[in-house]
Amino acid sequence: SFLSGWVSIELCALCCALELSLSGAIPLRVGLPAMTGYHAILGVAEGILTSSVLVFLSHTRPDLIRRGAGSRLPVADWVAVVALVAVPCAILVLAGSSNLPDPLQRLLASADPVYGRQGESEPFLSPPYFLGRLMRGKRSKL
């Protein structure tokens, strides 16, 4: 369970670095180590959290982990699961986030913006991304 939590974070960071590279926002040689290195540390916390939750559930509610074929969760359990996911998401949306840049924002701010290479006169709030390498010479704006 620890490994699944860690790997999930690393795969997300890897995919983000690949997408940024394919869009031309930052080179892969810059984005890959920046994203995967930082998220390797975060992945340890995710792995510990995942393992802790599974150990806790196996001690308190083993029926949730070892279920027989064909058995289903009651509706009240589904409501609790949805609430446990929705409430933290709502808190994050309503409370907002920190004004400090996260590693991805810091990385993108340090790279040459895409709009500067495309000759745009006004910077966008978010730079436009292109599938330039995928379209073989055609600049396809997303």
N, CA, C and O atoms as a MOPAC input file, in Angstrom:
PM7 MOZYME 1SCF
protein

 N      0.81600 1    -1.20000 1     0.00000 1
 C      0.00000 1     0.00000 1     0.00000 1
 C      0.86300 1     1.26900 1     0.00000 1
 O      0.51000 1     2.27000 1    -0.62200 1
 N      2.00400 1     1.20900 1     0.71000 1
 C      2.91400 1     2.36100 1     0.69600 1
 C      3.38900 1     2.62600 1    -0.72500 1
 O      3.39700 1     3.76600 1    -1.19000 1
 N      3.78600 1     1.55500 1    -1.40900 1
 C      4.31700 1     1.69300 1    -2.76400 1
 C      3.26000 1     2.24800 1    -3.72000 1
 O      3.57500 1     3.06200 1    -4.58900 1
 N      2.01500 1     1.81300 1    -3.56500 1
 C      0.97000 1     2.31700 1    -4.46600 1
 C      0.73800 1     3.81100 1    -4.25800 1
 O      0.50900 1     4.53400 1    -5.22800 1
 N      0.79300 1     4.28300 1    -3.02400 1
 C      0.64700 1     5.71400 1    -2.76800 1
 C      1.80200 1     6.51000 1    -3.34700 1
 O      1.59400 1     7.56400 1    -3.94900 1
 N      3.03100 1     6.00700 1    -3.16600 1
 C      4.21100 1     6.71200 1    -3.67100 1
 C      4.23100 1     6.72800 1    -5.19300 1
 O      4.49000 1     7.76400 1    -5.80600 1
 N      3.95500 1     5.57000 1    -5.80400 1
 C      3.99000 1     5.46900 1    -7.26700 1
 C      2.92200 1     6.35800 1    -7.89600 1
 O      3.16500 1     6.95900 1    -8.94300 1
 N      1.75200 1     6.45300 1    -7.28200 1
 C      0.69400 1     7.28600 1    -7.86800 1
 C      1.12100 1     8.74800 1    -7.94500 1
 O      0.83800 1     9.42000 1    -8.93800 1
 N      1.78900 1     9.24500 1    -6.92600 1
 C      2.26000 1    10.63500 1    -6.93400 1
 C      3.35300 1    10.82200 1    -7.98100 1
 O      3.35500 1    11.82100 1    -8.70100 1
 N      4.27700 1     9.87400 1    -8.07100 1
 C      5.36700 1     9.97400 1    -9.04800 1
 C      4.83900 1     9.92500 1   -10.48400 1
 O      5.31500 1    10.66400 1   -11.34700 1
 N      3.85900 1     9.05800 1   -10.74100 1
 C      3.29600 1     8.97600 1   -12.09100 1
 C      2.59300 1    10.27100 1   -12.48500 1
 O      2.68600 1    10.70800 1   -13.63200 1
 N      1.89900 1    10.87500 1   -11.54400 1
 C      1.25200 1    12.16500 1   -11.83400 1
 C      2.29400 1    13.22900 1   -12.16700 1
 O      2.11300 1    13.99900 1   -13.10900 1
 N      3.37500 1    13.27500 1   -11.40500 1
 C      4.43700 1    14.25600 1   -11.66600 1
 C      5.10100 1    13.99000 1   -13.01100 1
 O      5.41100 1    14.92500 1   -13.74800 1
 N      5.31900 1    12.72400 1   -13.33000 1
 C      5.92100 1    12.35700 1   -14.60900 1
 C      5.03000 1    12.78400 1   -15.76900 1
 O      5.51100 1    13.35200 1   -16.74900 1
 N      3.73500 1    12.51200 1   -15.66000 1
 C      2.80000 1    12.89600 1   -16.72600 1
 C      2.74300 1    14.41100 1   -16.88700 1
 O      2.68100 1    14.90900 1   -18.01100 1
 N      2.76400 1    15.14000 1   -15.79100 1
 C      2.74800 1    16.60400 1   -15.86500 1
 C      4.00000 1    17.11600 1   -16.56200 1
 O      3.91900 1    18.01200 1   -17.40300 1
 N      5.15900 1    16.55500 1   -16.21800 1
 C      6.41000 1    16.97800 1   -16.86200 1
 C      6.37800 1    16.67300 1   -18.35600 1
 O      6.84500 1    17.47800 1   -19.16200 1
 N      5.83100 1    15.51500 1   -18.73000 1
 C      5.72800 1    15.16500 1   -20.14800 1
 C      4.78700 1    16.11400 1   -20.88700 1
 O      5.08700 1    16.54200 1   -22.00200 1
 N      3.65700 1    16.44100 1   -20.27300 1
 C      2.70800 1    17.35600 1   -20.90400 1
 C      3.31400 1    18.74800 1   -21.08100 1
 O      3.13400 1    19.38000 1   -22.12200 1
 N      4.02500 1    19.21900 1   -20.07300 1
 C      4.67500 1    20.52600 1   -20.18800 1
 C      5.73600 1    20.52100 1   -21.27700 1
 O      5.90300 1    21.50800 1   -21.99300 1
 N      6.44600 1    19.41600 1   -21.39900 1
 C      7.46800 1    19.31100 1   -22.43700 1
 C      6.83900 1    19.25400 1   -23.82400 1
 O      7.30000 1    19.92700 1   -24.74500 1
 N      5.78700 1    18.45500 1   -23.97400 1
 C      5.11400 1    18.34700 1   -25.27200 1
 C      4.48300 1    19.67000 1   -25.69700 1
 O      4.39400 1    19.96500 1   -26.88800 1
 N      4.04900 1    20.45700 1   -24.72800 1
 C      3.44600 1    21.74800 1   -25.06700 1
 C      4.49600 1    22.78500 1   -25.42700 1
 O      4.17200 1    23.83400 1   -25.98400 1
 N      5.75000 1    22.49700 1   -25.11300 1
 C      6.81600 1    23.44100 1   -25.39800 1
 C      7.03200 1    24.46100 1   -24.29500 1
 O      7.83000 1    25.38400 1   -24.45900 1
 N      6.33600 1    24.31400 1   -23.17100 1
 C      6.46700 1    25.28300 1   -22.07600 1
 C      7.84300 1    25.21600 1   -21.43100 1
 O      8.46600 1    26.24800 1   -21.18100 1
 N      8.31800 1    24.00900 1   -21.16300 1
 C      9.65200 1    23.82400 1   -20.58400 1
 C     10.26700 1    22.57100 1   -21.18100 1
 O      9.53900 1    21.65700 1   -21.57000 1
 N     11.58500 1    22.50500 1   -21.26200 1
 C     12.21900 1    21.29700 1   -21.78300 1
 C     12.07400 1    20.13800 1   -20.79200 1
 O     12.01500 1    20.35100 1   -19.58100 1
 N     12.01800 1    18.92800 1   -21.31100 1
 C     11.87100 1    17.74500 1   -20.46600 1
 C     13.04900 1    17.60900 1   -19.50500 1
 O     12.86700 1    17.18000 1   -18.36600 1
 N     14.24700 1    17.96600 1   -19.94700 1
 C     15.42700 1    17.83700 1   -19.09300 1
 C     15.34600 1    18.75700 1   -17.87200 1
 O     16.03100 1    18.51900 1   -16.87700 1
 N     14.52500 1    19.79700 1   -17.93500 1
 C     14.32400 1    20.69100 1   -16.79200 1
 C     13.11200 1    20.23800 1   -15.98000 1
 O     13.18500 1    20.14400 1   -14.75500 1
 N     12.01300 1    19.96100 1   -16.65000 1
 C     10.76400 1    19.63600 1   -15.96900 1
 C     10.75400 1    18.29400 1   -15.27200 1
 O     10.19100 1    18.16300 1   -14.18500 1
 N     11.37000 1    17.29000 1   -15.88600 1
 C     11.32900 1    15.94300 1   -15.31500 1
 C     12.00500 1    15.87500 1   -13.95200 1
 O     11.38400 1    15.39900 1   -13.00100 1
 N     13.24900 1    16.32800 1   -13.81100 1
 C     13.84600 1    16.25400 1   -12.47400 1
 C     13.16200 1    17.16800 1   -11.45700 1
 O     13.06000 1    16.82600 1   -10.27900 1
 N     12.69600 1    18.32900 1   -11.91600 1
 C     12.04100 1    19.25100 1   -10.98500 1
 C     10.74200 1    18.65300 1   -10.45000 1
 O     10.48300 1    18.69800 1    -9.24700 1
 N      9.93600 1    18.10100 1   -11.33200 1
 C      8.64500 1    17.55800 1   -10.90900 1
 C      8.79700 1    16.24400 1   -10.14500 1
 O      8.21800 1    16.08800 1    -9.07000 1
 N      9.56300 1    15.30700 1   -10.68000 1
 C      9.66200 1    13.99700 1   -10.02600 1
 C     10.48600 1    14.06000 1    -8.74400 1
 O     10.21500 1    13.31600 1    -7.80100 1
 N     11.47700 1    14.93000 1    -8.69700 1
 C     12.27700 1    15.04400 1    -7.47800 1
 C     11.46600 1    15.55900 1    -6.30500 1
 O     11.50700 1    14.99300 1    -5.21300 1
 N     10.73600 1    16.62500 1    -6.53200 1
 C      9.90500 1    17.20900 1    -5.47900 1
 C      8.79100 1    16.24100 1    -5.07000 1
 O      8.50200 1    16.08100 1    -3.88400 1
 N      8.17700 1    15.60600 1    -6.05200 1
 C      7.06200 1    14.71700 1    -5.74500 1
 C      7.50900 1    13.37700 1    -5.17000 1
 O      6.68900 1    12.65000 1    -4.60800 1
 N      8.78300 1    13.03500 1    -5.29700 1
 C      9.28700 1    11.83200 1    -4.62400 1
 C      9.18900 1    12.01300 1    -3.11200 1
 O      8.87900 1    11.07100 1    -2.38200 1
 N      9.45500 1    13.22600 1    -2.65500 1
 C      9.33800 1    13.52100 1    -1.22000 1
 C      7.86800 1    13.51600 1    -0.80400 1
 O      7.51300 1    12.94600 1     0.22700 1
 N      7.01800 1    14.15200 1    -1.60900 1
 C      5.58300 1    14.14600 1    -1.30500 1
 C      5.01400 1    12.73400 1    -1.35100 1
 O      4.10200 1    12.40300 1    -0.59400 1
 N      5.55400 1    11.90200 1    -2.24000 1
 C      5.09200 1    10.52200 1    -2.36500 1
 C      5.31900 1     9.71200 1    -1.10900 1
 O      4.53600 1     8.81200 1    -0.80100 1
 N      6.38600 1    10.01700 1    -0.37200 1
 C      6.62900 1     9.32300 1     0.89700 1
 C      5.48600 1     9.61600 1     1.86500 1
 O      4.98500 1     8.71000 1     2.53000 1
 N      5.07900 1    10.86900 1     1.94300 1
 C      3.95100 1    11.22200 1     2.81100 1
 C      2.66900 1    10.54700 1     2.33300 1
 O      1.88000 1    10.06700 1     3.14700 1
 N      2.46000 1    10.50700 1     1.02500 1
 C      1.26700 1     9.84500 1     0.47800 1
 C      1.29000 1     8.35400 1     0.77900 1
 O      0.26300 1     7.77300 1     1.13000 1
 N      2.45500 1     7.73200 1     0.64600 1
 C      2.58400 1     6.30600 1     0.94400 1
 C      2.30300 1     6.00400 1     2.40300 1
 O      1.62100 1     5.03000 1     2.72100 1
 N      2.82900 1     6.83800 1     3.29200 1
 C      2.57900 1     6.65000 1     4.72500 1
 C      1.09700 1     6.82700 1     5.02800 1
 O      0.52100 1     6.05900 1     5.79800 1
 N      0.48200 1     7.83300 1     4.42700 1
 C     -0.94200 1     8.07800 1     4.64200 1
 C     -1.78700 1     6.90700 1     4.13600 1
 O     -2.69500 1     6.44900 1     4.83000 1
 N     -1.49000 1     6.42700 1     2.93500 1
 C     -2.23800 1     5.30500 1     2.37100 1
 C     -2.09700 1     4.06200 1     3.24300 1
 O     -3.08700 1     3.39400 1     3.54300 1
 N     -0.87100 1     3.75300 1     3.64700 1
 C     -0.63400 1     2.58800 1     4.50000 1
 C     -1.34600 1     2.72800 1     5.83800 1
 O     -1.94000 1     1.77200 1     6.33600 1
 N     -1.28500 1     3.91900 1     6.41400 1
 C     -1.91900 1     4.14700 1     7.71200 1
 C     -3.42800 1     3.95900 1     7.64300 1
 O     -4.02700 1     3.35600 1     8.53300 1
 N     -4.03400 1     4.47200 1     6.59000 1
 C     -5.48500 1     4.32300 1     6.44100 1
 C     -5.85900 1     2.85200 1     6.29000 1
 O     -6.82600 1     2.39400 1     6.89900 1
 N     -5.10300 1     2.10800 1     5.48200 1
 C     -5.41500 1     0.69200 1     5.29500 1
 C     -5.19500 1    -0.12000 1     6.56800 1
 O     -5.98300 1    -1.01900 1     6.86100 1
 N     -4.14700 1     0.17300 1     7.32400 1
 C     -3.91700 1    -0.52500 1     8.59800 1
 C     -5.03500 1    -0.20000 1     9.57500 1
 O     -5.55500 1    -1.08900 1    10.24900 1
 N     -5.40600 1     1.07300 1     9.65200 1
 C     -6.49500 1     1.47900 1    10.53700 1
 C     -7.79000 1     0.76100 1    10.16700 1
 O     -8.48300 1     0.23000 1    11.03500 1
 N     -8.11300 1     0.74500 1     8.87800 1
 C     -9.34500 1     0.08000 1     8.44100 1
 C     -9.29400 1    -1.42100 1     8.67800 1
 O    -10.30900 1    -2.02300 1     9.03000 1
 N     -8.14000 1    -2.03300 1     8.49300 1
 C     -8.05500 1    -3.48300 1     8.70000 1
 C     -8.25300 1    -3.85000 1    10.16800 1
 O     -8.69900 1    -4.95600 1    10.47200 1
 N     -7.92300 1    -2.92600 1    11.08700 1
 C     -8.13200 1    -3.19000 1    12.51500 1
 C     -9.53200 1    -2.82100 1    12.97500 1
 O    -10.12100 1    -3.53000 1    13.79200 1
 N    -10.06900 1    -1.73200 1    12.46900 1
 C    -11.37000 1    -1.26700 1    12.94600 1
 C    -12.54700 1    -1.81500 1    12.14900 1
 O    -13.59300 1    -2.12700 1    12.72000 1
 N    -12.38600 1    -1.93400 1    10.84600 1
 C    -13.46300 1    -2.43500 1     9.98300 1
 C    -12.90300 1    -3.39100 1     8.93900 1
 O    -12.85900 1    -3.05100 1     7.75700 1
 N    -12.47400 1    -4.58000 1     9.35100 1
 C    -11.89800 1    -5.51500 1     8.37300 1
 C    -12.89500 1    -5.91800 1     7.28900 1
 O    -12.49100 1    -6.35100 1     6.21000 1
 N    -14.18200 1    -5.78100 1     7.56300 1
 C    -15.18700 1    -6.12200 1     6.55900 1
 C    -15.11500 1    -5.19800 1     5.34700 1
 O    -15.54800 1    -5.57800 1     4.25900 1
 N    -14.57400 1    -3.98800 1     5.51600 1
 C    -14.44100 1    -3.07700 1     4.38200 1
 C    -13.33100 1    -3.50200 1     3.43100 1
 O    -13.36400 1    -3.17600 1     2.24500 1
 N    -12.35900 1    -4.22300 1     3.94800 1
 C    -11.22600 1    -4.63200 1     3.12400 1
 C    -11.40600 1    -6.04800 1     2.59500 1
 O    -11.13300 1    -6.31500 1     1.42500 1
 N    -11.86300 1    -6.94900 1     3.44600 1
 C    -12.04800 1    -8.34700 1     3.03400 1
 C    -13.54000 1    -8.63500 1     2.89300 1
 O    -14.19300 1    -9.08500 1     3.83400 1
 N    -14.04600 1    -8.37300 1     1.73600 1
 C    -15.47400 1    -8.58700 1     1.49900 1
 C    -15.66700 1    -9.81800 1     0.64500 1
 O    -14.84200 1   -10.14400 1    -0.20800 1
 N    -16.75400 1   -10.48300 1     0.88600 1
 C    -17.09100 1   -11.64400 1     0.07900 1
 C    -17.58900 1   -11.22300 1    -1.28800 1
 O    -18.00900 1   -10.08300 1    -1.48800 1
 N    -17.53800 1   -12.14800 1    -2.22000 1
 C    -17.99700 1   -11.85400 1    -3.58200 1
 C    -19.49000 1   -11.55100 1    -3.55900 1
 O    -20.26600 1   -12.27700 1    -2.93900 1
 N    -19.88000 1   -10.50400 1    -4.22000 1
 C    -21.29000 1   -10.15900 1    -4.33300 1
 C    -21.81400 1    -9.27900 1    -3.21800 1
 O    -22.94500 1    -8.80300 1    -3.31200 1
 N    -21.04000 1    -9.03800 1    -2.16100 1
 C    -21.53300 1    -8.18100 1    -1.09000 1
 C    -21.35700 1    -6.71900 1    -1.49700 1
 O    -20.42600 1    -6.37000 1    -2.22300 1
 N    -22.26200 1    -5.88000 1    -1.01800 1
 C    -22.26000 1    -4.47200 1    -1.41800 1
 C    -22.24100 1    -3.58300 1    -0.18200 1
 O    -22.66900 1    -3.98400 1     0.90000 1
 N    -21.73900 1    -2.37300 1    -0.36800 1
 C    -21.75400 1    -1.39000 1     0.71400 1
 C    -23.15400 1    -0.81000 1     0.86700 1
 O    -23.83100 1    -0.55600 1    -0.12900 1
 N    -23.59400 1    -0.59900 1     2.10600 1
 C    -24.89200 1     0.05100 1     2.31300 1
 C    -24.86400 1     1.50200 1     1.82400 1
 O    -23.79800 1     2.10400 1     1.69100 1
 N    -26.04400 1     2.04600 1     1.56100 1
 C    -26.16700 1     3.41300 1     1.06000 1
 C    -25.56500 1     4.41200 1     2.04900 1
 O    -24.94900 1     5.39200 1     1.63100 1
 N    -25.73200 1     4.18100 1     3.33500 1
 C    -25.17900 1     5.09800 1     4.34000 1
 C    -23.65700 1     5.17600 1     4.23600 1
 O    -23.07900 1     6.24500 1     4.43400 1
 N    -23.00600 1     4.06100 1     3.92900 1
 C    -21.54700 1     4.06900 1     3.76600 1
 C    -21.14300 1     4.86300 1     2.53100 1
 O    -20.13900 1     5.57500 1     2.55400 1
 N    -21.91500 1     4.74800 1     1.45400 1
 C    -21.61600 1     5.53200 1     0.24900 1
 C    -21.77000 1     7.02300 1     0.52200 1
 O    -20.96200 1     7.82700 1     0.05700 1
 N    -22.79900 1     7.39100 1     1.27000 1
 C    -23.01000 1     8.80000 1     1.62400 1
 C    -21.83100 1     9.31000 1     2.45100 1
 O    -21.35800 1    10.42700 1     2.24000 1
 N    -21.35700 1     8.48800 1     3.39200 1
 C    -20.21100 1     8.88200 1     4.21600 1
 C    -18.95900 1     9.06400 1     3.36800 1
 O    -18.19600 1    10.00500 1     3.58500 1
 N    -18.74100 1     8.17700 1     2.40900 1
 C    -17.56800 1     8.28000 1     1.53700 1
 C    -17.63700 1     9.55900 1     0.70500 1
 O    -16.64600 1    10.28000 1     0.58900 1
 N    -18.79500 1     9.83900 1     0.13000 1
 C    -18.95100 1    11.05600 1    -0.67000 1
 C    -18.72900 1    12.29000 1     0.20100 1
 O    -18.09100 1    13.24700 1    -0.23800 1
 N    -19.24100 1    12.28100 1     1.42200 1
 C    -19.04900 1    13.41900 1     2.32700 1
 C    -17.58000 1    13.58800 1     2.69500 1
 O    -17.08300 1    14.71200 1     2.77100 1
 N    -16.88600 1    12.47800 1     2.92300 1
 C    -15.46300 1    12.55600 1     3.27700 1
 C    -14.61100 1    13.08400 1     2.12700 1
 O    -13.52600 1    13.61800 1     2.35500 1
 N    -15.08500 1    12.94200 1     0.91200 1
 C    -14.36400 1    13.49400 1    -0.23500 1
 C    -14.82200 1    14.93200 1    -0.50300 1
 O    -13.99600 1    15.80200 1    -0.78100 1
 N    -16.11400 1    15.18000 1    -0.42300 1
 C    -16.65700 1    16.49100 1    -0.78300 1
 C    -16.31200 1    17.58000 1     0.23000 1
 O    -16.02800 1    18.71200 1    -0.16000 1
 N    -16.33300 1    17.26100 1     1.50500 1
 C    -16.08500 1    18.28700 1     2.52800 1
 C    -14.67200 1    18.86300 1     2.42500 1
 O    -14.53200 1    20.08600 1     2.40400 1
 N    -13.61200 1    18.03800 1     2.35900 1
 C    -12.27400 1    18.64200 1     2.20100 1
 C    -12.13200 1    19.43900 1     0.90400 1
 O    -11.47300 1    20.47900 1     0.88700 1
 N    -12.74200 1    18.96200 1    -0.17800 1
 C    -12.68300 1    19.70600 1    -1.44300 1
 C    -13.37300 1    21.05600 1    -1.29800 1
 O    -12.86400 1    22.06600 1    -1.78500 1
 N    -14.51100 1    21.08500 1    -0.64400 1
 C    -15.23100 1    22.34100 1    -0.44200 1
 C    -14.42700 1    23.29500 1     0.43100 1
 O    -14.40100 1    24.50000 1     0.17900 1
 N    -13.77300 1    22.76000 1     1.45500 1
 C    -12.94400 1    23.60800 1     2.31900 1
 C    -11.80900 1    24.22800 1     1.51700 1
 O    -11.51900 1    25.41500 1     1.66600 1
 N    -11.16600 1    23.43400 1     0.67100 1
 C    -10.07300 1    23.96000 1    -0.14400 1
 C    -10.55700 1    25.03800 1    -1.10600 1
 O     -9.88300 1    26.04900 1    -1.30200 1
 N    -11.72300 1    24.82300 1    -1.70300 1
 C    -12.25600 1    25.80000 1    -2.65300 1
 C    -12.66400 1    27.08300 1    -1.93400 1
 O    -12.36000 1    28.18100 1    -2.40200 1
 N    -13.34600 1    26.95000 1    -0.80600 1
 C    -13.83200 1    28.12900 1    -0.09300 1
 C    -12.71400 1    28.89100 1     0.61700 1
 O    -12.73600 1    30.12000 1     0.67500 1
 N    -11.74800 1    28.16700 1     1.15000 1
 C    -10.67400 1    28.82300 1     1.89900 1
 C     -9.61800 1    29.40800 1     0.98000 1
 O     -8.86200 1    30.29100 1     1.38500 1
 N     -9.55900 1    28.92700 1    -0.24500 1
 C     -8.52200 1    29.40000 1    -1.15300 1
 C     -7.20400 1    28.71700 1    -0.84700 1
 O     -7.11600 1    27.85100 1     0.02400 1
 N     -6.19600 1    29.11900 1    -1.57200 1
 C     -4.89400 1    28.50700 1    -1.35600 1
 C     -3.88900 1    29.57300 1    -0.96800 1
 O     -4.21000 1    30.76000 1    -0.90500 1
 N     -2.70100 1    29.14300 1    -0.71500 1
 C     -1.63000 1    30.04300 1    -0.31400 1
 C     -1.23600 1    30.94900 1    -1.47400 1
 O     -1.37300 1    30.56700 1    -2.63600 1
 N     -0.75500 1    32.13200 1    -1.16700 1
 C     -0.24600 1    33.03800 1    -2.18900 1
 C      1.15200 1    32.65600 1    -2.63200 1
 O      1.65400 1    33.18100 1    -3.62600 1
 N      1.78700 1    31.74500 1    -1.90300 1
 C      3.12700 1    31.30900 1    -2.26300 1
 C      3.05600 1    30.39900 1    -3.48300 1
 O      2.13800 1    29.58500 1    -3.58500 1
 N      3.99700 1    30.51800 1    -4.40600 1
 C      3.95800 1    29.65800 1    -5.59100 1
 C      4.34000 1    28.22300 1    -5.23800 1
 O      5.24200 1    27.98800 1    -4.43400 1
 N      3.64700 1    27.27300 1    -5.84700 1
 C      4.04200 1    25.88200 1    -5.66300 1
 C      5.19700 1    25.58500 1    -6.62400 1
 O      5.53000 1    26.43500 1    -7.44900 1
 N      5.81200 1    24.40700 1    -6.53900 1
 C      6.97500 1    24.12500 1    -7.39300 1
 C      6.68800 1    24.23700 1    -8.88500 1
 O      7.55200 1    24.68000 1    -9.64100 1
 N      5.50100 1    23.84900 1    -9.32300 1
 C      5.17800 1    23.95300 1   -10.74400 1
 C      5.10700 1    25.41600 1   -11.17200 1
 O      5.63400 1    25.77600 1   -12.22400 1
 N      4.46600 1    26.25600 1   -10.37400 1
 C      4.39300 1    27.67900 1   -10.70000 1
 C      5.78200 1    28.30700 1   -10.71800 1
 O      6.08400 1    29.13000 1   -11.58200 1
 N      6.63100 1    27.91800 1    -9.75900 1
 C      7.99000 1    28.44800 1    -9.70800 1
 C      8.77500 1    28.02000 1   -10.93800 1
 O      9.53500 1    28.80700 1   -11.50100 1
 N      8.59100 1    26.76400 1   -11.35700 1
 C      9.29300 1    26.24800 1   -12.52600 1
 C      8.84700 1    26.97400 1   -13.79200 1
 O      9.68000 1    27.36000 1   -14.61200 1
 N      7.54400 1    27.16100 1   -13.95300 1
 C      7.03900 1    27.84600 1   -15.14000 1
 C      7.43800 1    29.31900 1   -15.15500 1
 O      7.66100 1    29.89000 1   -16.22300 1
 N      7.52900 1    29.93300 1   -13.98600 1
 C      7.93000 1    31.33600 1   -13.93000 1
 C      9.39600 1    31.51100 1   -14.30600 1
 O      9.78300 1    32.55800 1   -14.82600 1
 N     10.21000 1    30.49900 1   -14.04800 1
 C     11.63200 1    30.61700 1   -14.36000 1
 C     11.94000 1    30.30100 1   -15.82000 1
 O     12.99700 1    30.68500 1   -16.32000 1
 N     11.03800 1    29.61100 1   -16.51000 1
 C     11.26400 1    29.24900 1   -17.91200 1
 C     10.81900 1    30.38900 1   -18.82300 1
 O     10.04400 1    31.25300 1   -18.41400 1
 N     11.31900 1    30.38600 1   -20.06800 1
 C     10.85000 1    31.35700 1   -21.04900 1
 C      9.38700 1    31.07600 1   -21.33600 1
 O      9.04300 1    29.95100 1   -21.69700 1
 N      8.51800 1    32.06000 1   -21.18700 1
 C      7.10500 1    31.80200 1   -21.44600 1
 C      6.85100 1    31.50700 1   -22.91700 1
 O      7.53400 1    32.03100 1   -23.79700 1
 N      5.86700 1    30.66800 1   -23.16700 1
 C      5.52200 1    30.27800 1   -24.53200 1
 C      5.07600 1    31.48700 1   -25.33400 1
 O      5.43000 1    31.61200 1   -26.50600 1
 N      4.29700 1    32.38900 1   -24.71800 1
 C      3.77600 1    33.51800 1   -25.48000 1
 C      4.89800 1    34.43200 1   -25.95600 1
 O      4.73300 1    35.12000 1   -26.96300 1
 N      6.03700 1    34.46000 1   -25.26200 1
 C      7.16200 1    35.27700 1   -25.70700 1
 C      7.74700 1    34.75100 1   -27.00400 1
 O      8.22200 1    35.53700 1   -27.82400 1
 N      7.72500 1    33.45300 1   -27.20900 1
 C      8.25800 1    32.87600 1   -28.43500 1
 C      7.26800 1    32.98500 1   -29.57600 1
 O      7.65500 1    32.89300 1   -30.74100 1
 N      6.00200 1    33.17800 1   -29.26200 1
 C      4.99100 1    33.22800 1   -30.31000 1
 C      4.71100 1    34.65300 1   -30.76600 1
 O      3.90300 1    34.85600 1   -31.67300 1
 N      5.35800 1    35.64700 1   -30.15900 1
 C      5.20000 1    37.02700 1   -30.59200 1
 C      3.94500 1    37.70200 1   -30.07400 1
 O      3.51700 1    38.70600 1   -30.64500 1
 N      3.34700 1    37.19300 1   -29.02500 1
 C      2.16700 1    37.83000 1   -28.45100 1
 C      2.58100 1    39.13700 1   -27.78200 1
 O      3.65100 1    39.21000 1   -27.17700 1
 N      1.75800 1    40.15200 1   -27.88100 1
 C      2.11400 1    41.43600 1   -27.29300 1
 C      1.73200 1    41.50500 1   -25.81800 1
 O      2.44000 1    42.14100 1   -25.03700 1
 N      0.64300 1    40.87400 1   -25.41900 1
 C      0.19600 1    40.89700 1   -24.04100 1
 C      0.34800 1    39.51100 1   -23.43500 1
 O     -0.07300 1    38.52800 1   -24.04600 1
 N      0.93800 1    39.40700 1   -22.25700 1
 C      1.02600 1    38.09500 1   -21.62100 1
 C     -0.35000 1    37.65200 1   -21.12400 1
 O     -1.15500 1    38.46500 1   -20.67000 1
 N     -0.59500 1    36.37300 1   -21.21900 1
 C     -1.83400 1    35.79400 1   -20.72400 1
 C     -1.68400 1    35.51100 1   -19.24100 1
 O     -0.56700 1    35.44400 1   -18.72700 1
 N     -2.80500 1    35.34500 1   -18.55400 1
 C     -2.72100 1    34.89800 1   -17.16900 1
 C     -2.06300 1    33.53000 1   -17.11500 1
 O     -1.28900 1    33.23300 1   -16.20500 1
 N     -2.37200 1    32.72400 1   -18.07400 1
 C     -1.74400 1    31.41900 1   -18.22100 1
 C     -1.23700 1    31.35700 1   -19.65200 1
 O     -1.99300 1    31.66300 1   -20.57500 1
 N      0.01900 1    30.97000 1   -19.87000 1
 C      0.53500 1    30.99200 1   -21.23600 1
 C     -0.18300 1    29.98400 1   -22.12000 1
 O     -0.56100 1    28.91300 1   -21.64600 1
 N     -0.37700 1    30.30500 1   -23.39900 1
 C     -1.00400 1    29.34100 1   -24.29900 1
 C     -0.04900 1    28.18200 1   -24.56700 1
 O      1.16600 1    28.37100 1   -24.63400 1
 N     -0.59300 1    27.01200 1   -24.71500 1
 C      0.22500 1    25.83400 1   -24.96800 1
 C     -0.01200 1    25.34300 1   -26.38100 1
 O     -1.10100 1    25.51800 1   -26.93000 1
 N      0.96400 1    24.75200 1   -26.95200 1
 C      0.90200 1    24.29700 1   -28.32400 1
 C      1.31000 1    22.83500 1   -28.41300 1
 O      2.07800 1    22.34700 1   -27.58400 1
 N      0.80000 1    22.14700 1   -29.41000 1
 C      1.19700 1    20.77100 1   -29.69200 1
 C      2.19400 1    20.77500 1   -30.83300 1
 O      2.11800 1    19.93200 1   -31.72700 1
 N      3.10900 1    21.69600 1   -30.81400 1
 C      4.04000 1    21.88800 1   -31.91900 1
 C      4.80900 1    20.64300 1   -32.29600 1
 O      4.91800 1    20.33000 1   -33.48200 1
 N      5.34600 1    19.92000 1   -31.32500 1
 C      6.13600 1    18.73100 1   -31.62800 1
 C      5.27000 1    17.58200 1   -32.11800 1
 O      5.74000 1    16.72000 1   -32.86100 1
 N      4.02300 1    17.56500 1   -31.71000 1
 C      3.14000 1    16.47400 1   -32.11600 1
 C      2.55600 1    16.68600 1   -33.50800 1
 O      2.20800 1    15.71900 1   -34.18600 1
 N      2.44600 1    17.92900 1   -33.93700 1
 C      1.76900 1    18.23200 1   -35.19400 1
 C      2.72700 1    18.33200 1   -36.38100 1
 O      2.29200 1    18.64800 1   -37.48800 1
 N      3.99300 1    18.07500 1   -36.18000 1
 C      5.00900 1    18.08000 1   -37.24500 1
 C      4.96100 1    19.34800 1   -38.08900 1
 O      4.63900 1    19.31600 1   -39.27600 1
 N      5.28300 1    20.44300 1   -37.45500 1
 C      5.38100 1    21.69700 1   -38.19500 1
 C      4.14600 1    22.56700 1   -38.10200 1
 O      4.24400 1    23.77800 1   -38.29500 1
 N      2.99600 1    22.00300 1   -37.81600 1
 C      1.77500 1    22.80100 1   -37.68100 1
 C      1.64300 1    23.21900 1   -36.22800 1
 O      1.77100 1    22.38600 1   -35.33100 1
 N      1.39200 1    24.48100 1   -35.98700 1
 C      1.21300 1    24.98000 1   -34.62600 1
 C     -0.26900 1    24.90500 1   -34.29300 1
 O     -1.05700 1    25.70900 1   -34.79100 1
 N     -0.64900 1    23.96500 1   -33.47100 1
 C     -2.04500 1    23.78800 1   -33.10800 1
 C     -2.26400 1    24.31100 1   -31.70000 1
 O     -1.76500 1    23.73200 1   -30.73500 1
 N     -3.00100 1    25.39400 1   -31.57700 1
 C     -3.24800 1    26.00200 1   -30.27400 1
 C     -4.31600 1    25.20900 1   -29.53100 1
 O     -5.34600 1    24.85400 1   -30.10600 1
 N     -4.06800 1    24.92900 1   -28.23900 1
 C     -5.06800 1    24.24700 1   -27.42000 1
 C     -5.98500 1    25.24300 1   -26.78000 1
 O     -6.89800 1    24.86000 1   -26.04900 1

